[in-house]
Amino acid sequence: MPARTAPPAPVPDARVPRSTRGRRRSSAAVVVPAPRPSRPAAGAPWPDGPVLTVDGRNRLQERAERLRGETLPELRPLLSEWQRDERAVAEFERAQAELDRLEGLLAEAGTLSGDPERFDGRVELGARVVVETPDGERTTVRLVHPEEAFLDDERVSMTSPLARALLGARIGHTVWVAAPAGPWPCRVVDVLPD
């Protein structure tokens, strides 16, 4: 007769924070549907690759031109010195890799069109959003592709917990941000199109 084994223990739902498991959630917050990527106007082609804001594309092109026109030409003579510093070689290789990555991204990426007639009030990629945190602090964020998130302090990668929570929300909605330190509510105060 085969030995009996105990049934497996239930696995807690990893999407629900431990502090809220088994509790009812307040009905005061507006439930926002799962985020959907923003789409172009009906009939317009949707780019296959990444999508950049107009300003983000311009800044990334400027960065690529600076690498091509200034940084690499300054480093190139250091590579041919007899007793060259390997740090210069590493810096040259890093700059060349960044230039190659930027040129590939710019060639592949589409650009968001700031068509005000298409804007329906929902948070979408490229939108500037004024949010209010639980402590009452208001801040403006712009949801962008991860490659342009580093360009300034306002830009937030669309893969971040805040951006994923905000996508699809409207003015007045309260969304829950699934942050690594725990969920927190965030209220949408204003949505400005790109």
Long-range contacts (C-beta under 8 A, 24 or more apart in sequence): 15-178, 17-182, 17-183, 19-182, 20-183, 28-174, 29-174, 29-175, 29-176, 29-185, 30-172, 30-173, 30-174, 30-175, 32-165, 32-168, 32-169, 32-173, 32-175, 33-168, 34-168, 35-164, 35-165, 35-166, 35-167, 35-168, 36-167, 36-168, 37-125, 37-167, 38-122, 38-124, 38-125, 38-126, 38-167, 40-113, 40-118, 41-115, 41-118, 46-110, 47-109, 47-110, 49-108, 49-109, 49-110, 50-105, 50-108, 50-109, 50-110, 50-145, 50-147, 51-109, 51-110, 51-111, 51-112, 51-125, 51-126, 51-145, 52-109, 52-110, 52-111, 52-112, 52-144, 52-145, 52-147, 52-148, 53-111, 53-112, 53-126, 53-142, 53-144, 53-148, 53-194, 54-111, 54-112, 54-114, 54-194, 56-144, 56-145, 56-147, 56-148, 56-151, 56-155, 57-106, 57-109, 57-111, 57-148, 59-148, 59-151, 60-102, 60-105, 60-106, 60-147, 60-148, 60-151, 61-106, 63-102, 64-99, 64-102, 64-103, 64-106, 67-95, 67-98, 67-99, 67-102, 68-99, 71-95, 72-96, 72-99, 105-147, 109-145, 109-147, 112-194, 114-193, 114-194, 116-193, 119-193, 121-170, 121-171, 121-191, 122-168, 122-169, 122-170, 122-191, 123-166, 123-167, 123-168, 123-169, 123-170, 123-188, 123-191, 124-167, 124-168, 125-158, 125-167, 126-193, 126-194, 127-191, 127-192, 127-193, 127-194, 128-154, 128-191, 128-192, 128-193, 128-194, 129-166, 129-188, 129-190, 129-191, 129-192, 130-188, 130-189, 130-190, 130-191, 130-192, 131-162, 131-166, 131-186, 131-187, 131-188, 131-189, 132-186, 132-187, 132-189, 133-184, 133-186, 134-184, 134-185, 134-186, 138-189, 141-166, 142-194, 143-167, 162-186
